[in-house]
Structure formats: structure tokens, C-alpha cells
Amino acid sequence: MLENWKEFKKIVNESSSVFLMAHKDLDLDAINSCIGMDFYLKSIKKKSYIIIDDKKQEVGVKKVLENYNQNINVIRSREVENLKDENSILIILDTNKIKLVQNPEVIELFTKVVIIDHHDKSKDTIKGNLIIIDTKGSSTCEMITNFLKDNEIKITKKLATLLLAGIILDTNYYRQKADPETFYISYYLTKCGGEVTEVNELLKQDLKDYIKRQKIISSVKVVNKVAIGNGSQRIEYKKEEIAKAADSLLTFNKIEASFVVAKVDKDLISISGRSIGDINIGKILENFGGGGNEYEGAAKVEDSNIKKVTEELTKIIKNI
């Protein structure tokens, strides 16, 4: 890992400008790890941009972008070609799957691509010039914090709060994927001024969304200690609602993994999965064109319906 980061610094130093891109439907780990990397790039005087094409943003991400927009250059993917040159590089954070990035076409514009992620590789992993993956890490925000700390970059209070929020989100308040290193990094961020009260503000829930999630939970069936919940075919849910419902299901006794299948757009079904670690969520969701790791993952299925996707998922789980 240390050699990878050395190579990373060499690639960045030789670049003229850097473009950052994470997965579609940004969450706090994705956007805040981008901001953390952007902070490093500014510290070494590199011109940098964050590519965001999402039309809808979850509440926490929207708060971050509203409160931090003076510190970062946010652009649409259509602007990239006019801003880059032959020495520009692309850094992809919090995913390594080509189908999951904000815009896969952006990748083709760069001769040098770097991936920084904590999810498992798969057949859909982007062929980058440098791939830094730490599947033991709780989150990409944890990876970025370690990098900043190791390079003696002083983290501001605001950035410490954002990085802490990404860790808390991806560990579901330290219920999943939290090892001693995760707690140490969280402690380090609080020493840098990270405010837990502000993190809680970013993670606040909407009451109506909570009620909708409870309806998902009431639909649950359990197969081989895996809880499977369904949204209503008549309701379009936010991606983060589905993820939070999957998180909630994992808190019940004798449940080792959870999946929630729900509609997020007219012809688009989303699956969100969580596990205590014994069942590899990412491997299961690769069957649906998604991915992740042994603890969490997601997938989107076009031109299908909740019943059909749930039946296919149930078959896979029965064969585990």
C-alpha cells in the first residue's frame, strides 16, 4: 500500500491538473473523500475539479455542497474536455466499477486514471494506471484521512468533520466494518476538530422517509438468515432510503445479511445490501451488474420489476 501511495504522488506531481469523480448517487463517503483529496491537491498547488452529474442529491450531500461550495470547483462531465489537457489525470474515488461512476464516458478522455476505493475488484473493475484498493478499510474517507495524516497535511476542522461523517455513514455508526484502525482514525479526526454534533446534523433523517422505510421493513422475509425487504411497486424511493432500510434490518437478532429491493425511477430497480461480513454482498450483487464488498453493496436493474428481481435474489440466497 505504501508503494502504491508513493506512485500516486509521483503521478499527481507530474500532472497539469486533476479531475475527481465518484459513483452515481453520491453519498457522504463519496463526496467527502473527493473533498478530502481536493484538499490535498490544493495543498500542493494542483488545479483540481470534482465532476458531479447527479440530478438528485441526498440531503446530507446537498448540505455539504451548499456549505463547502466556495472551496471546490464542481463541474459537469460535459465541461471536462474543454478544461483538461494531455497531462491531466482522472482520480476515481469510492468505486472501481465502470457502470457505477458518474459518467463512464469521462474515463475515455484521460490517458492516466487512478482508482482509490475500499470495495472489492470484479470483472467490471476499471483498468486504471494505478489501483489503490483497501478492502479492510471502513470507507474511502478513512483511506484519505490516513493518506493526509501520513503526509503531514494539517486537516481543518471542517474537513475533519466531513471525513468523520463519511466514516460514520459507511460503518453505520460503527456497527459494521469498524476495526481498531477505524476507531483510531476517528479519534484522530476529532483531535483535528471534527464535530460529532455537525456529523449528526449531516446524517439527520426526514420523518416521511423514515415512515416509508418502516413499510419496507414490515414486508421482510428471512431466507437462510438473510432478510429481504421490498418497496412498493407504486412508490419511487431515494437511494439513501433503501440503504438505510438495509442498515436497519441488520440490527435484528439472527440476521446475518440484508437486502432491500425498491423502485428508484420509472423503469429502474435498486438493490441495497448489507452484511456482518460472513456473506459477501458484493459477490451476490455482481449477478445484477452491481458490486461492493463483504459488508455492503448496491446494484441497479433496468426494465424489470420488484417481484422479478426479488425472486432472482431469493434463488441466489437459497443456494448460499
N, C-alpha and C positions, 0 to 999 in steps of 0.2 A: 504493500500500500504506500509506503514511504517513497519508493522509487517512482510509483505512478504519479504522486503529487509533485515530485521533482520534475518529471517530464511535463506535467501540466503547466507548471510555472514557466518552463522553457518555451512551450507553445504559445502561451499567453504573452510572454515578453517579446516574442518575435512577431506578434500580430499588430496590425494597424488599428483595429477596432474589434469589439467583441459583441456578439448578439446572444442573448439568453432566451431560452424557450423551455417551457414545461409542458405538462399534459393538458388536454382539454378539460374544461370544467375545473378550473383552478380551486385548490383548497389551501389552507393556511401553510401546509408544509411546502407546497409547490411555489406559491408566490413569495413566501418569506425566505425560502432558500435562494430564490432568484435575487431578492433584495440583498441578502447576505453576500452573495457572490458579487453583485453590483458594487457593494460597499468595498470589497477587496479591490476590485478593478479601479475604482476611483482613488483608492489609497496609493496605487502605483501609476496613476495618471493615464489610465487607459479609457478611451471613449467607449461607452457601452450603452446598449439598448435592451429593453425587455419586450419581447413580442407577445402580445395578447390579442387574440381574435374572439374570445368568448363574448357572445352577445348578452348572456345572462351570467350574473355572478352571485355566488352565495354571500350571505350577509357579512360574514367575517372578512372575506376577501374585499368586498366593497368598502368596508370601513378602513382596511389597510390602505387601499389605493387612494381613498379620499384624503387620508391623513398623512400619506407619505409621498404624494404625487409631485411635490416640489423637489424631491431628492433623486428621482429616477426619470429616465426617458422611456416612456411607454409608447410603442408603435404598433401598427397593424402589419401583418405579414406582407401586404401589398407594397409597403414602403421600403422593404428590405433592399430590393435590387438597386434602388437609387441612392442608398446610404452606404452600401458595402463597397469594398474594392477587392482586388485579388489576394490581399494579405489579411482580410477579415476572417474571423473564425466564428463558429457557432458552438455554444455550450448548451446541451440539453440536460435539464435537471428533473429529478423525481419521476422519471420514466425512462425505459430503454426500448420501448415498443414503438415501431414506426406508426402504427394505427392510432396510437393514443396521443401523439403530440398535437400541439395547437394547429399546425398545418404541415403535413408531411412534405409538401412541395418545396418548402423553405430549405430543407436539407440538401436538395439538389443544387442549390445556389452556392454552396460552400465546398471548397476543396479540403478544408480541415474541420472535423467535427469531433467534439469531446462530449462524453456522457458521464454524468455524475448521478448516481442513483443507489437506492437500497433494496430494489426489487430484483428477483431472480432473472437471469437471462432466459431466452427461449428462441425458437426458430424465427420469431419476429423481431428479435433484437437488432437495432440499427448498427450497421457496420461503420463504427467510428474509427478515427485515427487513434484515439485513446479512450478506453472504457474504464472508469473507476466505479466499481460496484462493491458496496459493503452490505451484504445481506444480514450481517449481525447487528448493524446499526438500526436504531429505532426509527430513524427518519433521515431525510436529506438535510434537514436543519441541524441535526446532530453532527452529520458529516461536515457541513460548512463551518459550524462552531469549532470543531476540532481543528480544521484547517486554519481558521483565523487565529486561534489560540497558539497553534504550533508555529505560526509565522509572526507571532507577537504583534498582531494588529489589534489596537485598542478598540473594543466594541462599545459603542454608545449605549446609553440606557434604552433608547427607543429601539435600536436594533436588537438588543438583548431580549427585550420583551417580545419582539416579533419571532425571533428564533425559538424562544421558550414556548410560544404559542404553537409553533409547528410541531415541536416535540410532544407537547401535551395532547394535541389533536391526534397525532399518529399513534400514540400509546394509549389513547382513550383514558386519559388521566392516570397513566402509569399502570393500567390493568393488563396491558399487552406489550410484549417486546421490550420491556424495561429491564435492563441488566445494570450492574454496578456502574458501568461507564455512562449509561443514560442518566442515572441519578447524579453522578459526578459532574457531567456537563450541565445539567440543570442547575446544580449548585453554583457552578462557575458563572452561569448566565445571571443568576440572582446577585452574585457578587459584583457583576458588571452593571447592576442596576435594573435588571429585568423585574418588572412589576407583575406579580401574580394577579392582583386585582384588575389590571388592564387586560391581562390574558383572559380572565373570566368574562370581561366585557366583550372581547372579540368572539368568545365561544358561546355567548348568550343565545338562547333558543327563542323562537317565535311560538306563542301558545297555540295558535291554529295549526302550525306544522306539527307540534307535539301531539295534538289530538289526532291528526291524520296518521301519525306513526303508531299510535296506540291501536288504531284499527288494523294496521298491518300486523302487529304483534298478536292481536286476537285471532288472526287467520292461521296461525302457525301449526305445522305438522312436524313431528320429530321422526327422523329416519336414521338409524344407526348413530344415535346421539348427536345428530345434525338437525338443527332447527331450520325449517324452510318457511318463510313468510311471503305472502303475496299482497301486492297493492290491488286496488280496484281497477278493472279494465276501463272504467269511465273517468278515472282521475289521472291527471298528469302530476307526477311528483318531482320535487327538486332532487338532484343527485345527492346532496348532503343529507336529505331526509332519509333516503334509502340507506345510506352508510350509517347514520345514527341508529336506525332501527336494527340493523345488523349488529352494531355495537351493543345495543340493549339486550338482544337475545343471548349474547354470550355471557351475560351476568347471572343466568339462571343455573340452578343445580343440574348436574348430569348432562349439560350441553357442552360439547367439545368444539363445535363449529356452527356457524350460522350463515344463511343466505337469504337475501331478500330480492324478490323479482318484482319489478314495477315499471310502469309506463312513464317515460320522461318527455316524450314528444309523440306526435300523432302516430308515426309508424316506427317508433324506437323504444325498445325494451332495455332496461338497465338491470344488471345483476351486481349486487354488492355482497362480498363475503368476508367473514372474519373467523379466526381460529385461535385456540390457545397454543397451537404450534404442532400438534400431533397429526393434523390433517392439512396437507399443503393446498391452500386456497388457490394460489397462483396456477398450479398444475391443472386443477379442475377447471378453472375459468379459461385456460388456453383452448379448451374444447369449444368455447364460444367466441374466440377471437380476442379474448382479453388476457389478463395476466396479473402478476403480483408476486407474493412470496408465501411462505408457510403460514403467515399470520393474517394477511389481508390481500384483497384483490378486487378487481372490478371488470366488467365486460358490458358491451352494448350489442344488441342484436336487432338488426333491421328487418322489416317486413315479416314480423311474426306476432305472436300474442302471448300473454302471460301464461295461459294454460299450457300451451305447447312448450314454451321454454322451461316451465316448472316440471313438466313431465320428463323432459330430456335430462334436466338436472337431477331429478329424483332417481332416474335409472343409473346415472353415473355414481351417485352416492350409495345406492344399494350394492354396487359392485366393489366398493372400497374394502 
